[in-house]
Amino acid sequence: QVQLVESGGGSVQAGGSLRLSCSVSGYGSSDLYMAWFRQKLDSGREGVAAADSDGNAVYAEFMKGRSTISRNNAKNTLELQIDNLTPADTAIYYCAAALQDPHHRATDLLLIDYTYWGRGTQVTVSS
């Protein structure tokens, strides 16, 4: 059973940065697609960034240029660095994972179904 545990959320002022982490257990992350999603209050979940085991990454438009997703397959961890945070980034951020499938392209990784989910970490950005 794959378990994902997020950390690194918190409260920050607009313009600040956060680094979110996700620890994977129960499966080798080198066989997994991994992604970050977020859910704002009264909104549906949306993809933020995702990467395959080779590090090929895709970002949501609202994250391009100010975020970096990174993986350490040896340590079974996933991280997301977000800079220049705004109040619009306030949300619960979730780590997600799915078994890799050679039919998928890296550009599809925010569109596929993810099987495993963490419980989320709250990010609050104040103006």
C-alpha positions as CSV (number, residue, x, y, z in Angstrom):
1,Q,0.0,0.0,0.0
2,V,1.5,3.3,-1.1
3,Q,1.4,6.0,1.6
4,L,2.1,9.6,1.0
5,V,2.7,12.2,3.7
6,E,3.0,15.9,2.9
7,S,4.8,18.5,5.0
8,G,6.1,22.0,4.6
9,G,2.9,23.9,4.5
10,G,2.2,27.0,6.6
11,S,1.4,30.7,6.6
12,V,3.4,33.1,4.6
13,Q,3.1,36.6,3.4
14,A,2.6,37.5,-0.3
15,G,5.8,37.4,-2.2
16,G,7.3,34.7,0.0
17,S,8.3,31.2,-0.7
18,L,7.5,27.7,0.6
19,R,8.9,24.3,-0.1
20,L,6.5,21.4,0.2
21,S,7.7,17.9,0.7
22,C,6.1,14.5,0.2
23,S,7.4,11.3,1.6
24,V,6.5,8.0,-0.1
25,S,6.4,4.6,1.5
26,G,5.1,1.2,0.5
27,Y,6.4,1.4,-3.1
28,G,9.5,2.5,-4.9
29,S,8.9,6.0,-6.2
30,S,11.0,5.2,-9.3
31,D,8.0,3.3,-10.6
32,L,5.5,6.1,-9.9
33,Y,4.3,9.3,-11.6
34,M,4.1,11.9,-8.8
35,A,2.2,15.1,-8.7
36,W,1.0,18.0,-6.6
37,F,-2.6,19.1,-6.7
38,R,-4.4,21.8,-4.7
39,Q,-7.9,22.5,-3.5
40,K,-9.1,25.9,-2.6
41,L,-12.0,26.5,-0.3
42,D,-15.3,25.9,-2.2
43,S,-13.4,24.9,-5.4
44,G,-12.5,21.6,-7.0
45,R,-9.1,20.1,-7.0
46,E,-6.6,21.3,-9.7
47,G,-3.3,20.1,-10.9
48,V,-0.2,22.1,-9.9
49,A,2.8,20.2,-11.2
50,A,3.8,16.6,-12.0
51,A,6.9,14.6,-12.9
52,D,7.8,11.2,-14.1
53,S,10.6,9.1,-12.6
54,D,13.1,10.6,-15.1
55,G,12.3,14.1,-13.9
56,N,10.3,15.2,-16.9
57,A,7.9,17.7,-15.5
58,V,4.7,19.6,-16.4
59,Y,3.3,22.7,-14.7
60,A,0.0,24.3,-14.5
61,E,0.0,27.7,-16.3
62,F,-0.5,29.6,-13.0
63,M,2.7,27.9,-11.6
64,K,5.0,28.3,-14.6
65,G,8.1,30.4,-13.9
66,R,7.7,30.5,-10.1
67,S,7.7,26.8,-9.1
68,T,9.9,23.8,-9.3
69,I,9.0,20.2,-8.8
70,S,11.8,17.8,-7.9
71,R,12.1,14.1,-7.1
72,N,14.6,12.1,-5.2
73,N,13.9,8.5,-6.2
74,A,16.6,7.1,-3.9
75,K,15.0,8.8,-0.9
76,N,11.4,8.3,-2.1
77,T,10.6,12.0,-1.8
78,L,8.9,14.6,-3.9
79,E,9.2,18.4,-3.4
80,L,7.6,21.5,-4.7
81,Q,9.3,24.9,-4.4
82,I,6.9,27.8,-4.9
83,D,8.1,31.4,-5.0
84,N,6.3,34.7,-5.3
85,L,3.3,33.3,-3.5
86,T,0.0,35.3,-3.7
87,P,-3.2,35.0,-1.7
88,A,-4.6,33.1,-4.7
89,D,-2.3,30.3,-3.8
90,T,-4.0,29.7,-0.5
91,A,-5.2,26.1,-0.6
92,I,-4.6,22.6,0.7
93,Y,-1.8,21.0,-1.3
94,Y,-1.9,17.3,-2.0
95,C,0.7,14.9,-3.1
96,A,-0.4,12.2,-5.5
97,A,1.1,9.1,-7.1
98,A,0.2,6.6,-9.8
99,L,2.0,3.7,-11.4
100,Q,3.8,4.7,-14.5
101,D,2.4,3.7,-17.9
102,P,4.5,3.9,-21.1
103,H,1.5,5.1,-23.0
104,H,1.5,8.4,-21.2
105,R,3.5,11.4,-22.1
106,A,5.0,13.8,-19.6
107,T,2.7,16.5,-20.9
108,D,-0.3,14.4,-19.9
109,L,0.7,14.0,-16.2
110,L,-1.8,16.6,-14.8
111,L,-4.6,14.9,-16.8
112,I,-4.2,11.3,-15.7
113,D,-6.0,9.6,-12.8
114,Y,-3.9,9.3,-9.7
115,T,-4.4,6.3,-7.4
116,Y,-2.7,7.4,-4.3
117,W,-3.2,10.5,-2.3
118,G,-1.8,12.1,0.8
119,R,-3.9,14.0,3.4
120,G,-2.7,17.4,2.3
121,T,-0.9,20.3,3.8
122,Q,-2.4,23.7,4.2
123,V,-0.8,26.7,2.6
124,T,-2.1,30.2,3.6
125,V,-0.8,33.3,1.9
126,S,-1.7,36.7,3.4
127,S,-1.6,40.0,1.7
